[in-house]
Amino acid sequence: MSAKRQYWFLVISAALILAVTMGLRNALGLFVSPLNTSTGLGIVSISFALAVGQFVWGAAQPIFGALADRAGSFRIIALGAVLLALGLAITPFMHSSLGLIFCLGVLSAAGAGGASFSILIGATAQHLPPERRAFASGFINAGGSFGQFVFAPLAQALISAFGWVTALLSLAASALFTIPLALPLRDKHTGGPKVHAGGISLSEQTLLAFKDRSYWCLHAGFFTCGFHIAFLVTHLPGEVALCGLPASVSAASLAIIGLANIAGSLSVGWLAQTYRMKMLLVWVYGIRAVAITLFLMAPRTALTFYIFAMVLGVSWLATVPPTAGLVGKLFGTRYLATLFGLTLLSHQIGGFFGAWLGGLAVAQSGSYDWMWYADIALATAAALVNLPIREAQPKAVAAAA
């Protein structure tokens, strides 16, 4: 197989896997209202279960990343697919808060983490030359957005046609398709040039990373990204309902976010080949702060939600390619799955608070206003915290290589 065909074979496989796992995760907000109606557990309890899932999804990635660095990516992705499918499949049979936390917060979230960003980007980056990694990360990330575009309206259509239980079981079955999709990521099919740090161990590399101020800046920015995304995927349907609009507006908005982020991810991945990745992060977080401010000033109509979703979608997960790219740029790709996985843990700690506090806010005040204000403040802070990151110009890096 030629190098070019091998490149596309790898990144397309990884993008399709992420399309399934991210699409399933980001459609779960559509099940909050049916779960509440069926179980009577209340919005706070269900939000907390999904918040735990946000944290576990992040915590699982450095763990699975370290395992993938040793045992290979295919086995970890297959394990993740089984856990994700199992967690979703048994959720309808749980009628307690602990049961929901176990299914949605632990099993399915850990499974999705086993076939997500850190494992997939790490698996491909080790087999690609430096100049192709940023765009490959953007392409893989766009796969996750495509999954949201597909699964959000699909899940809503299944809920409307067959009920939420059948819909959730159908999504569980689709998780298993990631196993055959992962076959190209087996080592024997990916004989490209792996880049290893000279003799350094995982623990030594991790310790060096945590002594680096730039690495902590990436963590801080990614915390805000997680807060923002988890709040929206969990509570955007609730915001739509508070405005007296139908559930179809929620599904369409989530789908628009996913579609717009395909363009955003590919664009940022392409721009990262020419411009400093830290400045791309500054602009992405800045766009979010401005978009939310304008949304709060606009009338709450279906068109407003669609425009808001389109603008947000451009920046939605566009933070992933430059963040992963900076980790690889600063520390190499040998332990990228682990080091990037740790930044995703910070992302999902933010996600825990975004999902949980959103439920508390609406239960206490009847609106999400304070969450929106917090989101604006955090996005502004994230834009500023990325400025001190040390990063050479891309042309200088290419010349050195």
N, C-alpha and C positions, 0 to 999 in steps of 0.2 A: 504494500500500500504506500502511495506517495506521501510525503510529509504534509502536503496541503490537505489531502483527503483525510489523513489521520487526525489532523487538527480539527477539521469540521466534524468528524465522527465523534471525537471526544466531547467537544463543547455542546453539540446538539444532544447527545445522550444525557449529559449533565443538566442541560437546560430543561429537557422533558421531565426528568426526575424531580427537579425543583418545581416545575409547573404543577405536578400532582401534589407534592407535600405542602407547598405554600398555598395552592388553591384550596385544599381541604381545610387548612388551618384558618385562612382568612374568610372562609364561608361560615365559620361557627357562630359568628355574631347573629346570623339569621335564625339560629335555633334558640336564642335567649328567650324570646317571648313564648314560643311553643313549650319550651322546657318549664318555664315559670307557670304557664297555664296548666300543664300536665301534672307537675309535682307540687306546686304551691309553695316552693321553697323560698321564693322572693328574689328580687333582682340582685340584692346584695350578696346572697349566698351563691347564686349562679355566677355573678361577676367575680367573686373570690375564687371559685373553681377555675375559671378561665384565666384569672390573674396568676394562680399557681402554675397553670400551664405555660404562661408566658415565661415565668422564671425557670421552670424545668426545661423548656425548650432551649433556653440559653445555657443552662448549667450542663445539659447533656452534650452540647457541642464540643467543648474542650475535652471532655472525657472520651467521647466517641472519636474526636479528632486524634487524640493520643493513641487510641486503639488502632485507628486507621493508619497512622504513621508506622505502626508496627506490624499489624496483621493484614493490611490491605483494605481498600475501600469497599470492594464488592460485598464482603461478609458483613460489614457494618451497615451498609445500605439495606441488605436483605433482612437483617435483624430489625432495623428501624421500620421497614415496611410491615413486618408481622406485628410489631408492637402498636403501630399506628392503626392498623386495621382492627386489631383486637380491642383497643381502647374505644374506638368509635362504635364498634359492633355491640358492645355490652352496655353502652351508655343508656339506651332506652329502658334497660332493666334495673336501673339504679333510681331509688326514690328518696335518697338521703343526701345531705351535704357532703358527707365523707365519701359516699359512693361516687358522686360527681367529681370530687377532687381526685379520687383514685383514677377514674376513667379519662376525664378530660384534662385533669391537671397533671397526672403522672404518666400513665400508659401512652396515650395518644401523643402527648407533647414530647415525651422522650423519644418515641418512635419517629416523629417528624424531625427531631433534632439529629437523628442518626442518618438522615438523608437530606441534609440541608446545606447551607452556604459553606461552612468551614470544611466539611468533608468533600463536597463537590468541587469547590474552588481549589482546595489543597490537592485533590487528586489530579486535577488537570494542570495546575501551575507547575508541578514538578516535571512535567513532560513537554513544557513549552519554553521557547526562548523569551527573554525578558521583554522584548518589544511587542509580543503578542499577548502578554498576560492581562494587561488592563482591559483590552477589548474583549478577551475571553471571559473575564469576570463580569463585564457588562452584559455580554450575550447570555451567560448563564443566569444572571440576575433577571434579565428580561423574560426568561422562561418562567420564573416565579410569578411575574406580573401577568404573563399570558394565562397562567393557571388561575389566577384570581379573576381575570376577565371571563374565563370559561366556567369555573365552578360556582361563582356567586349567582349568576342567573340560572344555572342548571340546578343548584340546590333549591333556590326559591321556586322554580317550576316543579320540582319533585315534591316539595312541601305542599304546594297548592293542589297538585294533582293526586298525590297518594298519601299525604300526611307526613309529619316530621319523622316518624319512626322508620318508615320505608326509605325516606330520603337519606337518613343517617346510615342505614344499613347499606344502601347503594354506594355512598361515599366510602364506607369502610372497604367494600369490595374493590373499589378503584385503586385504593392504596397499594394493593398487591401487584399492580402493573409496574411498579417501580423496580421490581426484582429483575425481570428480563431486560428492562431498560438499562440496568446497571452492568450488564455483561461486558460492554466495551471498556469499562473502567477496570477490568481485571488486569493484573500486571502483565500477563502474557500477551495482551493485545495492545499494550501501550509501551513500546520499547524506546520511547524518546529519551532525551538526555536529562536525567535527574540531576538536580543541583543540591549538593550536600554541604553543609557547613563543615569545615575541616576538623573532624574529630570531636566536635563539641557535643555534649549530651543534651537531652531535652531539658533536664533540670537546670543545667548551666545556662542554656539559651533563655529559658523562662526567667531566671534570676536577672540576667543582663537586660532583658526587655523591661522588667519592672523597675529597674534603676534608671530607665530612660524617660525623661520628661515628655518627649513627643508621644510615647506609647500611652502615657496617662492622659494626654490631651485627646487622643483618639477614643479612649474609654469614655471620657466625659461627654464628648460630642455624641457618641453612639448611645449613651444612656438616654439623652433627649430624644434621639430617633426612635428608640424603643417605646418610650412614654407616649409619644405622638401617635405611632402606628397602632399600638395596642389599644389606646383609647378609641381611636376611630373605628377599627375593625370590630370592636366589641360594642361600642355605644352609638355609632352613626345610625343604625336602625332605630335606636331609642330617640335620638334627636329628630329624626324624620317623623316618628310617631307623635312626638310632642308638638310638632308643627301641623298635625292633622293631615299628613300626607300618607298615601298608601305604601304598603311594604315593597311594592314594585320599584318605588323610587330608591329605596335602600339598596336593593339588588342591582339596579341600573347604575347607581353611584359607585358601588364597589367595583362593578365591571369596568366602568369608565376609568377609575383610578388604575386598575390593572392594565388597561389598554394604553393609557397615557404614559405609564411608567415603562412600557416597552421602549417607547421613543426616548424617554428620559435616561434609562439605563444604557441603551446603546450609544446615545449622544455623549454621556459622561464618560463611558468607556473609551470612546473614540477621542474625546478631548484630552483625556488623561495621557495620551501618547505625545501630546504637544505642550500642555499647560501643567503647572504645578497642581498636584492632586489636593493639597491642602486648601488652595484657593477655590477649587471646585466645591469642596465641602463648605467653605464659607458662604458661597453663593447659594448652594442648595438649602442650607439652614435659613439663610436670610429670606429666600423666596417663601419658605413655609411661614415665617413670622408675618410677612406682608399679606400672604394669602388669607390667613386666619383673621387678621385684623379687618380686611375688606369683607370677609364673609360675615362677621359680626355686625357690620354696618349695613348689610344688604337685606332686603325683604326675604323671608324664608319661603320661597317658592320652589317648585320642582326644578325650574330652570337654574335657580341660584345654586342648588345642590349639584346639578350637573356641571355647571361652570367651575364651581369650587372643586369638585372631584377631578376635573380635567387639569386644573392648575396644580393641585396637590399631587396628582398622579405623576407629573413630570419629575417631582422631587421625592416621590414616595420611598423607593428603595434605591434611589440613585446614589445614596451614601455608601452603598456596599462596594462597588468597584474601586473608588478611590481609597476607602478604608482598608480593604484587603490589599490593594496595590501598595499603599504606604507601609503596611506591615511587612510585605515581601521586600519592599525597597530598603527598609531599615534593617531587617534581620535575616533576609534570605528566605528561600522556599522550603528548606528541609523540614522545618517544624511549623509551616504556615497553618496547617489544619488546627494545630493546638493553639498557637498564638492568636490567630484570627478568631478561633473559637472562644478564647477568653474575652476578646472585645465584644463578641456576641453575648457573652454572659452579662456584661455590663448593659448591653442593649436590652436584654430581657429583664434585668432588674428594673430598668426604667419601664419596660412593658408591664411588669407586675403592678407597679404603682399606677400606670395609666389605666389599666383595666379595672383594678380594684377601686381606686379613688373615684373613677367615673360612676360606678355603682353607688358609692357612698354619697357623692354629690347630689345625684338625682333623687336618692331616697330622702336626704335631709332637706334639700331646698326646692325640689321639684323641677330643677333645670340643670343644665351642664355649664352655665355661664362661667363659674370659677375655674372649671377645667380648661375652658378655652383661653382664659386669661393666663393661666399657668403655662399653657402650651406656647403662647406668644413669648412669654418671658424666657422660657427654657430654650426655644429656638434661637432667640437673639443671643443668649449666653453661649449656645453651641457654636454659632457663627464666629464669635469672638475667641473662643477657647482654641480653635484650630489655627489661629494666626501664628502662635509661637512655634509650631511644629517645624523641626529642621528638615528641609527637603531640598535637594539639589535640583537644578533645572533639568527637565527630561533630556535636552540635547547634551548636557554635560555628562549625564549618566550613560547615554548611548556612546559618546566619544570614549569614555573610560572603558566601557565594555569592549 
